[in-house]
Amino acid sequence: MTEYVVPLILMVLGLVILTGGGEVLVRGASRLAIAARISPLVVGLTVVAYGTSSPELAVSIQASLSGQTDIAVGNVVGSNICNVLLILGMSALVAPLVVASQLIRFDVPIMIGVSILAFLLGLDHRISRVDGLILLAGAVLYSSWVVFQSRRESGEVKAEYAESLPPGRFAGWRAVLANGALIVLGLVLLGLGSQWLVQGAVSVARLLGIGELVIGLTIVALGTSLPELVTSVVASIRGARDIAVGNIVGSNLFNILAVLGAAGVLSPDGVAVSETALRLDMPVMIIVAVACLPIFFTGNRIARWEGGLFLGYYAAYIAFLVLDSVGSPGVRTLDAILTWFALPLTAVTLAVSVFRHFRVQNRS
């Protein structure tokens, strides 16, 4: 039992540091948006999203360089599934999330598109250096577009946030620098906390004899997604809901385009994609991304019941991975329940919600 002590201590310390880092990051990002007259959605899609995805970047690059490609791929795929089902689910349970129309029109369809692209690039069981360069080019193009759009909307942003700026508070270049420093401090704390948490969690998992792909999809993915979890939940509590939702969508895009792309470019032989990942996990990532559209579309908000639905599916997905990894016969029962009951019921519920939304829109 003594071999578990140090990893467990690292996990607890990592969680504590992550919580503090998330609070500092959201505080700095929210104030920066007001001080610089930048839309919080843009801050969430870029600065916060890319910053909270830095643990995924570090873990996947390190794993690919050391030949642990199952962890590299599992980290990205598992993190994207976790971001939507667990993090958005928990954030919506804290407070219903309002979804900006830009996300529905552009960012979520792009998230779906790059999820499908990653699957197609991996069909040959490898993300090569050429594939990595394609993904990295996509990251540059997307980031440039977000910045370009924010400049086009600068007049609207100033009008929208003029009332939110108290006289003499959060204004001027000093405020921008101070809040920028808060963001940097928050990112440092998030990175350190994630590193300790993942290090401890992976050590425990290996002591228990769990496979690398399952480690990447569960423990590592959840550990590196904790910055997004803490940041989005704290943002939801503080009322910065554009940051909460934008952080998740931006992080998913960054994970595929930048994290998987960089791992493919830096790995000597590219990143191997297992048959299991192609058969199960990457399709689940695509389905989860597609599921965001009808849920985001209906009323431009994520209701508490939809957040609960996300959480339920994440629990089922983790249960499936665990049961499958230990060869339990219960995995077949769970698979049947999801395939023949839960998924069809959810599809019908979402279809009814979309139909009602259109009826209300037509009446108005």
KARABEL-V954041 format. One record per pair of residues at least 24 apart in sequence whose C-alpha atoms are under 10 Angstrom apart, sorted by the first residue. I is the first residue (numbers start at 1). J is the second residue. D is the distance in Angstrom with one decimal. If there is no record, write none. Layout:
((I;J;D) (I;J;D))
//
This chain:
((3;203;9.2) (3;204;8.7) (3;207;8.6) (4;200;8.7) (4;201;9.9) (4;203;8.1) (4;204;6.5) (4;207;8.3) (5;200;9.4) (5;204;9.5) (6;200;7.4) (6;203;9.4) (6;204;9.6) (7;196;8.5) (7;197;8.2) (7;198;9.2) (7;199;7.2) (7;200;3.8) (7;201;6.6) (7;202;8.4) (7;203;6.3) (7;204;6.5) (8;196;9.8) (8;197;8.5) (8;199;9.7) (8;200;6.0) (8;201;7.5) (8;203;9.2) (8;204;7.9) (9;196;9.0) (9;197;8.9) (9;200;7.7) (10;193;8.7) (10;194;9.8) (10;195;9.0) (10;196;5.2) (10;197;5.8) (10;198;8.6) (10;199;7.4) (10;200;5.4) (10;201;8.4) (11;193;8.4) (11;194;8.7) (11;195;9.2) (11;196;6.2) (11;197;4.1) (11;198;7.3) (11;199;7.8) (11;200;5.4) (11;201;6.6) (11;202;10.0) (11;204;9.9) (11;223;9.2) (12;193;9.2) (12;196;8.7) (12;197;7.2) (12;200;9.0) (13;192;9.8) (13;193;7.1) (13;194;9.7) (13;196;7.3) (13;197;7.5) (13;200;9.9) (14;189;9.1) (14;190;8.6) (14;191;9.3) (14;192;7.2) (14;193;3.9) (14;194;6.0) (14;195;7.4) (14;196;5.1) (14;197;4.7) (14;198;8.3) (14;199;9.5) (14;200;8.9) (14;223;9.2) (14;226;9.8) (15;190;9.3) (15;193;6.3) (15;194;7.7) (15;196;8.6) (15;197;6.7) (15;223;9.1) (15;226;8.2) (15;227;9.5) (15;230;9.4) (16;189;9.7) (16;190;9.9) (16;193;7.5) (16;197;9.8) (17;186;9.5) (17;188;9.7) (17;189;6.0) (17;190;6.8) (17;191;9.2) (17;192;7.5) (17;193;5.0) (17;194;8.4) (17;196;9.4) (17;197;9.6) (18;186;8.7) (18;187;9.3) (18;188;9.6) (18;189;6.3) (18;190;5.0) (18;191;8.0) (18;192;7.9) (18;193;5.0) (18;194;6.8) (18;195;10.0) (18;196;9.9) (18;197;9.1) (18;226;7.3) (18;227;6.3) (18;228;9.8) (18;229;9.5) (18;230;7.0) (18;231;9.0) (19;186;9.7) (19;189;8.8) (19;190;8.1) (19;193;8.7) (19;226;8.9) (19;227;8.1) (19;229;9.4) (19;230;6.0) (19;231;8.2) (19;234;8.8) (20;186;7.6) (20;189;7.4) (20;190;8.2) (20;193;9.4) (20;230;8.9) (20;231;9.8) (21;182;9.3) (21;183;8.9) (21;184;9.6) (21;185;7.3) (21;186;4.3) (21;187;6.6) (21;188;7.6) (21;189;4.8) (21;190;5.2) (21;191;8.8) (21;192;9.3) (21;193;8.3) (21;227;8.0) (21;230;8.4) (21;231;8.3) (22;48;9.9) (22;52;8.9) (22;183;9.4) (22;185;9.9) (22;186;6.3) (22;187;8.1) (22;189;8.2) (22;190;6.9) (22;226;9.2) (22;227;6.5) (22;228;8.2) (22;229;8.6) (22;230;5.4) (22;231;4.6) (22;232;8.3) (22;233;8.9) (22;234;6.9) (22;235;8.7) (23;182;9.8) (23;183;9.9) (23;186;7.5) (23;230;7.8) (23;231;6.9) (23;232;9.8) (23;233;9.6) (23;234;6.3) (23;235;8.1) (23;238;9.5) (24;179;9.4) (24;181;9.8) (24;182;6.1) (24;183;6.8) (24;184;9.1) (24;185;7.3) (24;186;5.1) (24;187;8.6) (24;189;8.9) (24;190;9.7) (24;231;9.1) (24;234;9.8) (25;51;9.3) (25;52;9.3) (25;179;9.0) (25;180;9.3) (25;181;9.5) (25;182;6.3) (25;183;4.7) (25;184;7.7) (25;185;7.4) (25;186;4.5) (25;187;6.7) (25;188;9.6) (25;189;9.2) (25;190;8.8) (25;227;9.7) (25;230;9.9) (25;231;7.3) (25;234;9.6) (25;235;9.4) (26;179;10.0) (26;182;8.9) (26;183;7.7) (26;186;8.2) (26;230;9.5) (26;231;6.3) (26;232;8.4) (26;233;9.9) (26;234;7.2) (26;235;6.1) (26;236;9.9) (26;238;8.6) (26;240;8.1) (26;243;8.1) (26;244;9.2) (27;179;8.0) (27;182;7.6) (27;183;8.0) (27;186;9.2) (27;231;9.8) (27;234;9.3) (27;235;8.4) (27;238;8.8) (27;240;9.4) (28;175;9.8) (28;176;9.1) (28;177;10.0) (28;178;8.1) (28;179;4.6) (28;180;6.5) (28;181;7.7) (28;182;5.0) (28;183;5.2) (28;184;8.8) (28;185;9.3) (28;186;8.3) (29;176;9.8) (29;179;6.9) (29;180;7.6) (29;182;8.0) (29;183;6.3) (29;184;10.0) (29;186;9.8) (29;235;9.8) (29;240;9.5) (29;243;8.4) (30;179;8.7) (30;183;9.8) (30;235;8.7) (30;238;9.5) (30;239;9.8) (30;240;7.0) (30;242;9.8) (30;243;8.0) (31;165;9.4) (31;169;9.4) (31;170;6.3) (31;171;9.1) (31;175;8.2) (31;176;8.2) (31;178;9.5) (31;179;6.5) (31;180;9.2) (31;182;9.7) (32;170;7.6) (32;171;9.0) (32;175;7.5) (32;176;5.8) (32;177;8.6) (32;178;8.7) (32;179;5.6) (32;180;6.9) (32;182;9.5) (32;183;8.9) (33;157;9.8) (33;161;8.9) (33;170;9.4) (33;176;8.9) (33;179;9.4) (34;157;9.5) (34;158;9.1) (34;160;10.0) (34;161;6.6) (34;162;8.4) (34;163;9.9) (34;164;7.1) (34;165;6.4) (34;166;9.6) (34;169;9.6) (34;170;6.9) (34;171;7.7) (34;175;9.7) (34;176;9.2) (35;161;9.3) (35;162;10.0) (35;164;9.7) (35;165;7.5) (35;169;8.2) (35;170;5.0) (35;171;4.7) (35;172;6.6) (35;173;8.2) (35;174;9.4) (35;175;6.5) (35;176;6.1) (35;177;9.9) (35;179;8.7) (36;157;9.9) (36;158;9.1) (36;161;9.9) (36;170;8.7) (36;171;7.5) (36;172;7.8) (36;173;8.3) (36;175;8.7) (36;176;6.6) (37;154;7.6) (37;155;9.3) (37;156;9.6) (37;157;6.2) (37;158;5.6) (37;159;9.0) (37;160;8.8) (37;161;6.6) (37;162;8.1) (37;164;9.9) (37;165;9.1) (37;171;9.3) (38;150;7.3) (38;151;8.9) (38;153;9.3) (38;154;7.5) (38;157;6.5) (38;158;7.9) (38;160;10.0) (38;161;8.5) (39;150;7.3) (39;153;8.9) (39;154;8.6) (39;156;9.4) (39;157;6.1) (39;158;8.9) (39;160;8.8) (39;161;8.3) (39;242;8.6) (39;243;9.3) (40;157;9.6) (40;161;10.0) (40;240;7.6) (40;241;8.6) (40;242;5.9) (40;243;5.7) (40;244;9.5) (40;246;8.4) (40;247;10.0) (41;99;9.6) (41;100;7.8) (41;102;9.0) (41;103;9.0) (41;146;9.8) (41;150;9.4) (41;240;9.2) (41;241;8.6) (41;242;4.9) (41;243;5.5) (41;244;8.7) (41;245;8.1) (41;246;5.6) (41;247;8.2) (41;250;9.7) (42;143;9.9) (42;146;6.8) (42;147;7.6) (42;149;8.9) (42;150;6.8) (42;242;8.6) (42;243;8.1) (42;246;7.5) (42;247;9.3) (42;250;9.3) (43;146;9.7) (43;147;9.7) (43;150;9.7) (43;242;8.8) (43;243;6.8) (43;246;8.0) (43;247;8.3) (43;250;9.7) (44;231;9.9) (44;232;9.4) (44;235;10.0) (44;240;9.5) (44;241;9.4) (44;242;6.9) (44;243;4.3) (44;244;7.0) (44;245;7.6) (44;246;4.7) (44;247;4.6) (44;248;8.2) (44;249;8.8) (44;250;7.1) (44;251;9.0) (45;103;9.6) (45;107;9.1) (45;143;8.7) (45;146;8.0) (45;147;10.0) (45;242;9.1) (45;243;7.5) (45;244;9.5) (45;245;8.5) (45;246;4.7) (45;247;5.3) (45;248;7.9) (45;249;6.9) (45;250;4.4) (45;251;7.4) (45;252;9.9) (45;253;9.1) (45;254;9.4) (46;142;9.8) (46;143;7.1) (46;146;7.9) (46;147;8.7) (46;243;9.8) (46;246;8.4) (46;247;7.7) (46;249;9.9) (46;250;6.4) (46;251;8.3) (46;254;8.9) (47;183;8.5) (47;184;10.0) (47;187;9.9) (47;247;8.7) (47;250;9.2) (47;251;10.0) (48;183;8.2) (48;186;9.8) (48;187;8.6) (48;227;9.7) (48;228;8.6) (48;231;8.3) (48;232;9.7) (48;243;7.7) (48;244;9.4) (48;246;8.6) (48;247;6.1) (48;248;9.4) (48;250;8.4) (48;251;8.4) (49;227;9.5) (49;228;7.6) (49;231;9.4) (49;232;9.9) (49;243;8.7) (49;244;9.4) (49;245;9.8) (49;246;7.3) (49;247;4.4) (49;248;6.8) (49;249;7.8) (49;250;5.1) (49;251;4.6) (49;252;8.4) (49;253;9.0) (49;254;7.6) (49;255;9.6) (50;187;9.8) (50;228;9.9) (50;247;8.2) (50;248;9.9) (50;250;7.1) (50;251;6.0) (50;252;9.4) (50;253;9.1) (50;254;6.3) (50;255;8.5) (50;258;9.2) (50;259;10.0) (51;183;8.8) (51;184;8.8) (51;186;9.1) (51;187;6.1) (51;188;9.2) (51;190;8.7) (51;191;8.8) (51;227;8.8) (51;228;9.2) (51;247;9.4) (51;251;8.5) (51;254;9.7) (52;186;9.3) (52;187;6.9) (52;188;9.9) (52;190;7.1) (52;191;7.9) (52;194;9.8) (52;224;8.4) (52;225;7.8) (52;226;8.5) (52;227;5.3) (52;228;5.7) (52;229;9.3) (52;230;9.6) (52;231;8.0) (52;247;8.2) (52;248;9.5) (52;250;9.8) (52;251;7.3) (52;254;9.9) (53;79;9.3) (53;187;9.7) (53;190;9.7) (53;191;9.1) (53;224;7.5) (53;225;7.4) (53;226;9.6) (53;227;7.6) (53;228;7.5) (53;247;9.4) (53;248;9.7) (53;250;9.1) (53;251;5.8) (53;252;8.5) (53;253;9.8) (53;254;7.1) (53;255;6.7) (53;258;9.6) (53;259;8.3) (54;187;8.4) (54;188;9.8) (54;190;8.8) (54;191;7.0) (54;194;9.6) (54;224;8.4) (54;225;9.8) (54;227;9.2) (54;251;9.4) (54;254;9.3) (54;255;9.0) (54;258;10.0) (54;259;8.5) (55;187;9.7) (55;190;8.0) (55;191;5.8) (55;192;8.7) (55;193;9.4) (55;194;6.4) (55;195;7.2) (55;198;9.4) (55;220;9.8) (55;221;9.8) (55;223;8.7) (55;224;5.4) (55;225;8.0) (55;226;9.4) (55;227;8.3) (55;259;9.6) (56;191;9.6) (56;194;9.2) (56;195;9.9) (56;220;8.7) (56;221;7.8) (56;223;9.1) (56;224;5.5) (56;225;7.6) (56;251;9.7) (56;254;9.5) (56;255;7.1) (56;258;9.9) (56;259;6.8) (56;260;9.2) (57;224;9.1) (57;254;9.1) (57;255;7.4) (57;258;7.7) (57;259;4.8) (57;260;8.0) (57;261;9.7) (57;262;7.9) (57;263;8.0) (58;191;9.1) (58;195;9.0) (58;224;9.5) (58;259;8.3) (58;262;9.9) (58;263;9.3) (59;194;9.7) (59;195;8.4) (59;198;8.9) (59;216;9.8) (59;220;8.4) (59;221;9.6) (59;224;8.0) (59;259;9.2) (59;263;9.5) (60;216;9.4) (60;220;9.8) (60;255;9.6) (60;259;6.8) (60;260;7.4) (60;262;8.6) (60;263;6.2) (60;264;9.6) (60;271;9.7) (61;259;7.6) (61;260;8.4) (61;261;9.7) (61;262;7.0) (61;263;4.9) (61;264;8.5) (61;265;9.4) (61;266;7.3) (61;267;7.7) (61;271;9.9) (62;263;8.3) (62;266;9.6) (62;267;9.2) (63;216;9.9) (63;263;8.5) (63;267;9.1) (63;271;9.6) (64;260;9.7) (64;262;9.7) (64;263;6.0) (64;264;7.8) (64;265;9.8) (64;266;7.8) (64;267;5.5) (64;268;8.6) (64;269;9.2) (64;270;7.9) (64;271;6.4) (64;272;8.9) (65;263;7.9) (65;264;9.7) (65;266;7.1) (65;267;5.3) (65;268;7.4) (65;269;9.4) (65;270;9.4) (65;271;9.3) (66;267;8.6) (66;268;10.0) (67;267;8.1) (67;268;9.2) (67;269;9.2) (67;270;9.7) (67;271;8.5) (67;272;9.2) (68;212;7.7) (68;213;9.1) (68;216;9.7) (68;271;8.9) (68;272;9.1) (69;126;9.7) (69;212;8.8) (69;213;8.6) (69;216;9.4) (69;263;9.0) (69;264;9.7) (69;267;9.0) (69;270;8.7) (69;271;5.6) (69;272;5.8) (69;273;7.6) (69;274;9.0) (70;211;9.2) (70;212;6.0) (70;213;4.9) (70;214;8.6) (70;215;8.8) (70;216;6.8) (70;217;9.0) (70;271;8.3) (70;272;7.2) (70;273;7.1) (70;274;7.2) (70;277;8.8) (71;211;9.5) (71;212;5.7) (71;213;5.6) (71;214;8.1) (71;215;6.8) (71;216;4.3) (71;217;7.5) (71;218;9.9) (71;220;7.7) (71;221;8.9) (72;212;9.5) (72;213;8.7) (72;216;7.0) (72;217;9.4) (72;220;9.4) (72;221;9.6) (72;259;9.0) (72;260;7.8) (72;263;7.5) (72;264;9.6) (72;271;7.7) (72;272;9.0) (72;273;9.4) (73;127;9.4) (73;213;8.0) (73;216;7.4) (73;217;8.3) (73;221;9.9) (73;256;9.6) (73;259;9.6) (73;260;7.3) (73;263;9.0) (73;264;10.0) (73;271;7.5) (73;272;7.9) (73;273;6.8) (73;274;8.8) (73;277;8.1) (73;281;9.9) (73;282;9.5) (74;212;8.4) (74;213;5.7) (74;214;7.4) (74;215;7.7) (74;216;4.3) (74;217;4.5) (74;218;8.1) (74;219;9.9) (74;220;8.2) (74;221;7.1) (74;273;9.1) (74;274;9.7) (74;277;7.7) (74;281;8.2) (74;282;9.2) (75;213;8.5) (75;214;9.5) (75;215;8.4) (75;216;4.7) (75;217;5.6) (75;218;8.0) (75;219;8.8) (75;220;6.0) (75;221;4.6) (75;222;8.4) (75;223;9.3) (75;224;7.8) (75;225;9.1) (75;255;9.0) (75;259;9.6) (75;260;9.4) (76;216;8.2) (76;217;8.0) (76;220;9.5) (76;221;7.0) (76;224;9.4) (76;225;9.6) (76;252;8.4) (76;254;9.6) (76;255;5.8) (76;256;6.7) (76;259;7.4) (76;260;6.8) (76;282;9.8) (76;285;9.8) (77;115;9.1) (77;118;9.7) (77;216;8.6) (77;217;6.8) (77;218;9.9) (77;221;7.9) (77;252;9.1) (77;255;8.3) (77;256;8.1) (77;260;9.4) (77;277;8.5) (77;281;6.9) (77;282;6.4) (77;283;9.7) (77;284;8.8) (77;285;6.4) (77;286;9.5) (78;213;9.7) (78;214;9.2) (78;215;9.6) (78;216;7.0) (78;217;4.3) (78;218;6.4) (78;219;9.1) (78;220;8.3) (78;221;5.1) (78;222;7.5) (78;224;9.8) (78;225;9.0) (78;281;7.7) (78;282;8.8) (78;284;9.5) (78;285;7.8) (78;318;9.9) (79;216;8.9) (79;217;7.3) (79;218;8.3) (79;219;9.8) (79;220;8.3) (79;221;4.6) (79;222;6.4) (79;223;8.7) (79;224;7.2) (79;225;5.7) (79;226;9.4) (79;228;9.6) (79;251;9.1) (79;252;7.8) (79;255;8.0) (79;256;10.0) (79;285;9.3) (80;115;9.4) (80;217;9.7) (80;221;8.3) (80;222;9.8) (80;225;8.4) (80;248;8.4) (80;249;9.0) (80;251;7.9) (80;252;5.3) (80;253;8.7) (80;254;9.8) (80;255;7.4) (80;256;8.5) (80;282;9.8) (80;284;9.9) (80;285;6.7) (80;286;9.5) (80;288;8.7) (80;289;8.6) (81;217;8.9) (81;218;10.0) (81;221;8.9) (81;222;9.6) (81;225;9.9) (81;252;8.7) (81;281;8.8) (81;282;9.2) (81;284;7.5) (81;285;5.5) (81;286;8.8) (81;287;9.4) (81;288;6.6) (81;289;8.2) (81;314;7.8) (81;317;9.3) (82;217;9.0) (82;218;8.6) (82;221;7.3) (82;222;6.6) (82;224;10.0) (82;225;7.1) (82;226;9.5) (82;228;9.6) (82;229;9.0) (82;248;9.7) (82;252;9.8) (82;285;9.3) (82;288;9.6) (82;310;9.6) (82;311;9.3) (82;314;7.1) (82;317;9.8) (82;318;9.8) (83;221;9.3) (83;222;8.7) (83;225;6.7) (83;226;9.0) (83;228;7.1) (83;229;7.3) (83;232;9.6) (83;247;9.3) (83;248;5.9) (83;249;8.3) (83;251;8.1) (83;252;7.4) (83;288;9.9) (83;314;9.9) (84;229;9.9) (84;245;9.4) (84;248;6.9) (84;249;8.2) (84;252;8.6) (84;285;9.3) (84;288;7.1) (84;289;7.7) (84;291;9.5) (84;292;8.1) (84;307;9.5) (84;310;7.4) (84;311;9.1) (84;314;9.0) (85;288;7.5) (85;289;9.7) (85;292;9.7) (85;306;9.8) (85;307;7.8) (85;308;9.0) (85;309;8.2) (85;310;4.4) (85;311;5.6) (85;312;8.2) (85;313;6.9) (85;314;5.5) (85;315;9.0) (85;317;9.8) (86;222;9.2) (86;225;9.7) (86;229;8.0) (86;307;8.4) (86;308;9.2) (86;309;9.8) (86;310;6.5) (86;311;5.3) (86;312;8.7) (86;313;8.7) (86;314;6.1) (86;315;8.5) (87;222;9.9) (87;225;8.4) (87;226;8.6) (87;228;7.2) (87;229;5.1) (87;230;8.5) (87;231;9.5) (87;232;7.1) (87;233;7.5) (87;244;9.2) (87;245;9.5) (87;248;7.8) (87;307;8.9) (87;310;8.8) (87;311;8.3) (87;314;9.8) (88;228;9.5) (88;229;8.1) (88;232;7.6) (88;233;8.3) (88;236;9.8) (88;244;8.0) (88;245;7.2) (88;247;9.8) (88;248;7.4) (88;249;9.8) (88;302;8.5) (88;306;9.4) (88;307;6.6) (88;308;9.6) (88;310;7.6) (88;311;8.5) (89;229;9.9) (89;233;9.7) (89;302;8.7) (89;303;9.3) (89;304;7.9) (89;305;9.0) (89;306;7.2) (89;307;3.7) (89;308;5.9) (89;309;7.4) (89;310;5.2) (89;311;5.4) (89;312;8.9) (89;313;9.8) (89;314;9.1) (90;229;8.2) (90;232;8.8) (90;233;6.9) (90;236;9.5) (90;304;8.9) (90;307;6.3) (90;308;7.6) (90;310;8.5) (90;311;7.1) (91;229;8.2) (91;230;9.4) (91;231;9.7) (91;232;6.3) (91;233;4.9) (91;234;8.3) (91;235;8.4) (91;236;6.0) (91;237;8.2) (91;241;8.9) (91;244;7.5) (91;245;8.7) (91;302;9.3) (91;304;8.8) (91;307;7.4) (92;232;9.7) (92;233;8.5) (92;236;7.8) (92;241;9.6) (92;244;9.5) (92;245;9.5) (92;301;9.1) (92;302;6.2) (92;303;6.3) (92;304;5.3) (92;305;8.4) (92;306;7.7) (92;307;5.0) (92;308;8.0) (92;310;9.5) (93;233;9.4) (93;236;9.5) (93;302;9.2) (93;303;7.8) (93;304;4.8) (93;305;7.7) (93;306;8.6) (93;307;5.7) (93;308;6.8) (93;311;9.5) (94;233;7.3) (94;234;9.4) (94;236;6.8) (94;237;6.7) (94;304;7.8) (94;307;9.1) (95;233;9.1) (95;236;6.4) (95;237;7.2) (95;238;9.9) (95;239;8.5) (95;241;8.8) (95;302;9.0) (95;303;8.1) (95;304;7.1) (95;307;9.6) (96;236;8.5) (96;241;8.9) (96;301;6.8) (96;302;5.6) (96;303;4.9) (96;304;5.6) (96;305;9.2) (96;306;9.2) (96;307;8.3) (97;236;7.5) (97;239;9.2) (97;240;9.5) (97;241;6.0) (97;242;8.1) (97;244;8.1) (97;245;7.4) (97;296;9.3) (97;300;8.5) (97;301;5.3) (97;302;5.0) (97;303;6.8) (97;304;8.5) (97;307;9.4) (98;240;10.0) (98;241;6.6) (98;242;7.3) (98;244;9.6) (98;245;8.2) (98;296;8.6) (98;299;8.5) (98;300;6.0) (98;301;4.2) (98;302;6.5) (98;303;8.7) (99;241;8.1) (99;242;7.1) (99;244;9.7) (99;245;7.0) (99;246;8.6) (99;295;9.8) (99;296;6.3) (99;297;8.3) (99;298;9.8) (99;299;8.6) (99;300;4.9) (99;301;5.0) (99;302;7.2) (100;241;9.5) (100;242;7.0) (100;245;8.6) (100;246;8.7) (100;296;8.9) (100;297;9.8) (100;300;6.9) (100;301;8.4) (101;296;9.0) (101;297;8.6) (101;300;7.0) (101;301;10.0) (102;246;10.0) (103;242;9.9) (103;245;8.8) (103;246;7.7) (103;249;8.1) (103;250;9.8) (103;293;9.3) (103;296;8.5) (103;297;9.6) (103;300;9.6) (104;292;8.8) (104;293;6.7) (104;294;9.2) (104;295;9.9) (104;296;6.8) (104;297;6.6) (104;300;8.2) (105;293;9.5) (105;297;9.5) (107;142;9.2) (107;146;9.4) (107;246;9.0) (107;249;7.1) (107;250;8.0) (107;253;8.7) (108;246;9.9) (108;249;6.8) (108;250;9.3) (108;252;9.8) (108;253;9.2) (108;289;7.4) (108;290;8.2) (108;291;10.0) (108;292;7.3) (108;293;6.9) (108;296;9.0) (109;289;8.5) (109;290;8.1) (109;292;9.3) (109;293;7.8) (110;142;8.9) (110;249;9.5) (110;253;7.9) (110;289;9.7) (111;249;7.1) (111;250;8.4) (111;251;9.8) (111;252;7.0) (111;253;5.7) (111;254;9.5) (111;256;8.9) (111;257;9.8) (111;286;8.9) (111;289;6.7) (111;290;8.7) (111;292;9.8) (112;252;9.8) (112;253;9.1) (112;285;9.0) (112;286;6.4) (112;287;8.6) (112;288;8.9) (112;289;5.4) (112;290;6.0) (112;291;9.5) (112;292;9.1) (112;293;9.2) (113;253;9.7) (113;286;8.7) (113;289;9.1) (113;290;9.4) (114;138;8.6) (114;252;9.4) (114;253;7.3) (114;256;7.0) (114;257;7.4) (114;286;9.1) (114;289;9.9) (115;252;8.9) (115;253;8.3) (115;256;7.1) (115;257;9.2) (115;282;7.9) (115;283;8.8) (115;285;7.0) (115;286;5.6) (115;287;9.3) (115;288;9.8) (115;289;7.6) (115;290;9.5) (116;282;8.5) (116;283;8.4) (116;285;9.0) (116;286;6.4) (116;287;9.7) (116;289;9.7) (117;256;9.2) (117;257;9.7) (117;286;9.9) (118;256;7.0) (118;257;8.5) (118;260;8.6) (118;261;9.4) (118;282;8.3) (118;286;9.6) (119;273;9.4) (119;277;9.3) (119;278;7.0) (119;279;10.0) (119;281;9.9) (119;282;6.3) (119;283;7.7) (119;285;9.4) (119;286;8.5) (120;278;9.4) (120;282;10.0) (121;273;9.7) (122;271;9.0) (122;272;8.1) (122;273;6.1) (122;274;8.8) (122;275;9.7) (122;277;9.3) (122;278;7.5) (122;282;9.4) (123;273;8.0) (123;274;9.5) (123;275;8.9) (123;278;7.2) (124;272;9.0) (124;273;8.1) (124;274;9.7) (124;275;9.8) (124;278;9.8) (125;270;9.9) (125;271;8.4) (125;272;5.7) (125;273;4.5) (125;274;6.1) (125;275;7.2) (125;277;9.3) (125;278;8.1) (126;264;8.6) (126;269;8.7) (126;270;6.4) (126;271;5.4) (126;272;4.3) (126;273;5.1) (126;274;8.3) (127;260;8.1) (127;261;8.0) (127;263;8.5) (127;264;5.5) (127;265;8.6) (127;267;9.5) (127;269;9.0) (127;270;5.5) (127;271;4.9) (127;272;6.4) (127;273;7.1) (128;261;8.9) (128;263;9.2) (128;264;5.5) (128;265;7.0) (128;266;9.6) (128;267;8.5) (128;268;9.1) (128;269;7.1) (128;270;4.4) (128;271;6.5) (128;272;8.4) (129;261;8.0) (129;262;8.7) (129;263;8.6) (129;264;5.1) (129;265;4.3) (129;266;7.5) (129;267;7.8) (129;268;8.4) (129;269;8.0) (129;270;5.8) (129;271;8.6) (130;261;9.1) (130;264;8.0) (130;265;7.3) (130;270;9.0) (131;260;9.3) (131;261;7.1) (131;262;9.8) (131;264;7.0) (131;265;7.9) (131;270;8.8) (131;271;9.9) (132;256;9.7) (132;257;8.1) (132;258;8.3) (132;259;9.1) (132;260;6.9) (132;261;3.8) (132;262;6.1) (132;263;7.2) (132;264;4.7) (132;265;5.1) (132;266;8.6) (132;267;9.7) (132;270;8.3) (132;271;9.2) (133;257;9.2) (133;258;9.3) (133;260;9.9) (133;261;6.2) (133;262;7.8) (133;264;7.9) (133;265;6.5) (134;257;8.3) (134;258;9.9) (134;261;7.4) (134;265;9.8) (135;254;9.6) (135;256;7.3) (135;257;4.5) (135;258;6.6) (135;259;8.9) (135;260;7.5) (135;261;5.0) (135;262;8.3) (135;264;9.1) (135;265;9.7) (136;254;9.2) (136;256;9.0) (136;257;5.4) (136;258;5.2) (136;259;8.4) (136;260;8.5) (136;261;5.3) (136;262;6.9) (136;264;9.7) (136;265;9.0) (137;257;7.9) (137;258;8.6) (137;261;8.8) (138;253;9.3) (138;254;9.5) (138;256;9.6) (138;257;6.1) (138;258;8.2) (138;261;9.3) (139;253;7.7) (139;254;6.7) (139;255;9.5) (139;256;8.7) (139;257;5.2) (139;258;5.8) (139;259;9.6) (139;261;8.8) (140;254;10.0) (140;257;8.8) (140;258;8.7) (142;250;9.8) (142;253;8.8) (142;254;9.4) (142;257;9.3) (143;250;9.5) (143;253;10.0) (143;254;9.4) (186;227;9.7) (186;231;9.8) (187;227;8.7) (189;227;9.4) (190;224;9.3) (190;226;8.4) (190;227;5.8) (190;228;9.4) (190;230;9.3) (190;231;9.5) (191;224;8.7) (191;227;8.1) (193;223;9.2) (193;224;9.4) (193;226;9.1) (193;227;8.6) (194;220;9.4) (194;222;9.7) (194;223;6.1) (194;224;5.8) (194;225;8.4) (194;226;7.2) (194;227;7.3) (195;220;9.9) (195;223;8.4) (195;224;8.0) (196;223;9.3) (197;222;9.8) (197;223;6.2) (197;224;8.4) (197;226;9.3) (198;222;8.7) (198;223;5.4) (198;224;7.1) (199;223;9.2) (210;322;9.1) (210;325;7.6) (210;326;8.6) (211;325;7.6) (211;326;9.8) (213;274;8.8) (213;276;8.8) (213;277;8.3) (213;321;9.9) (213;325;9.7) (214;318;9.4) (214;321;6.9) (214;322;7.8) (214;324;9.6) (214;325;7.4) (217;277;9.6) (217;281;8.4) (217;318;8.7) (217;321;8.5) (218;317;9.7) (218;318;7.1) (218;321;8.3) (218;322;9.1) (225;251;9.2) (245;302;9.6) (249;289;9.2) (249;292;9.8) (252;285;10.0) (252;289;9.2) (280;321;10.0) (281;317;9.5) (281;321;9.6) (284;317;9.0) (288;313;9.7) (291;346;9.8) (291;347;9.1) (291;350;8.9) (294;347;9.8) (294;350;6.6) (294;351;7.9) (294;353;8.2) (294;354;6.6) (295;350;7.0) (295;351;9.7) (295;353;8.4) (295;354;8.3) (297;353;9.4) (297;354;7.5) (297;357;8.5) (298;350;8.8) (298;351;10.0) (298;353;6.6) (298;354;5.8) (298;355;9.0) (298;356;8.5) (298;357;5.8) (298;358;8.6) (299;353;9.3) (299;354;8.9) (299;356;9.9) (299;357;6.8) (299;358;9.7) (299;360;9.8) (299;361;9.7) (306;350;9.6) (309;346;8.5) (312;342;10.0) (313;338;8.9) (313;342;8.9) (313;343;9.3))
//
